[in-house]
Structure formats: C-alpha cells, structure tokens
Amino acid sequence: MWVFWALIVFMAIAWSGYSWVATLVTKFEHTLESRIVLLLLGGAGLLTGWRITLTLAPGWSTMPVLTVSSGIGFAVFCLYSYIMVNFWVSVLTRDMDERIAQMEEEEDVLVRRLEAHRWSSLHGRTVQNPDEEEQEETARERELSSLRSFVDAWEKGGGAARVRSLKVLEWREEISGMTSSQVTSQIRESELELPREDDPVRAEQLQVRIALLKMERLERQDPSGGRVQRRTTPAELMDPSSMRSRLQELHREVQSEKAQKAEFLRSRVRLSWRGKQ
C-alpha cells in the first residue's frame, strides 16, 4: 500500500517541479546574475540530494544513488529557486509597494479626519483649529511648570532633602506604572482625602503626590510632554471638501499604481539586481 502512496507523492512532486521550471523559463527573463544564482542553487540542490541519499541508503551502488539523489536534488532546487525568485520579484516591486503603502496611509488619515468632522457636526461641535490647540498646549505647559516648581520646592525644602528626593522618586515610579484611568481616580481620591487630613506633614506629602499625579496626567495628554510627539499633518489643515477631493485623487493614484504593478508582474520579469529594464 505504501508503494501506491509513494508513487502518488512522487508524481505530485514531479508535476509541481515541472510546472515551476516551465514558469521559470517562460515567465522570467534571465540575466547573468540570475543564471549564476540558479546555477549555485542547482549545485546546492544536488549536493543536498547526494548527502540525503547516502544518509538514508549508505549501502546502495553508484547508479541508484545518482538516480535518487538527482530526484531529491531537483526537488530541493525547485524549492530554493522558488523562494529566491519570489524574493527577487519582491525587491523589484519594492518601490511600487512603498508608494502604495504611503498613499494608503494618507488615505487612512483623511478618512479618520473626515469622520471626526462628521462626528463633530452631528454633535454640534467644531474641530479645533491649530490656534486653539496651541493655546491649550500653552496652558498645559504653564500648569506643568507650576506643578514642577511646587514639587521641586518641597523636595529641596526642610532638613531632609535626601529623604524627600527618594520619596518623590518612589512616587514617580509608582505613578508611571498606573493607567490613565487609575491616575485620574487617584487624583480624585487624594483630593477628597486632603481636607480630612489632620497631620500637617501627611497633608503636605499628599499635596505633593497630587501634584505628581496631575503632572503625569498632563504629560500623557501633552504632545510635548516627553512621550509621543504629535505633528500637525497636511490633512488636518484641509477643509472637508478639500479632503474629499484629495481622497478621490489618492484612490485613483493607488488604483493606477496597483495596475502598473499587476501589469509588471504579468509581463516577463527581468531578473536583475540592477533593476527592471
């Protein structure tokens, strides 16, 4: 029974190898580089087949070893060459893929921006312009500066600056591990606890902790707070009608680029490291 299945597997491999070799000959235009690479892959396939055959059947005579190792080497060559040629084609189409990716990324930005405008209009709100965002950023910077000054003054004040510095460091590490919702919750709970605190030292520490929590919240909201630098994109400076026009233009360009790539892949691809000529 195993002979029957072995024969089927052999025929399937032989047909796949034949189809790939036919594609390799008719679909691609070979250059000196590709011929050298395929020759090396063929030698590697034969060497692999020879070693596998000797490992599985060390007592065979020369003719059976050559026959079996040639078959295995052919299969290995087909596998190696398939991987190599597909990698080669991906290199040749890399510029097209990068242009398509850039345009699709810009499309995504425009779609999100249009959705924001639509949502704002439905809820009776307007999208902030860059001037309003700059004013908010300035207000955040002022508040951050005030909170930092308060923390620094407490940290350097008194006769135990070293102890206070360690305490601030401990609080910073603890707060940095919190989520944004946890930070907000801690601020609310600490502000409710502060009026009920009778110990002046404890109340002062609680005020510093609240300041650190507020600084963390502002830094996470603030583009210039040391986390993710946000830059105004060209899409954010467009009005909705301009964004729709740009979106249609991008869609046409993406389709055109994809069509050019498909046409290139349908034609006889020239395998050369010097580009497609």
Disulfide bonds with the S-S distance in Angstrom:
none
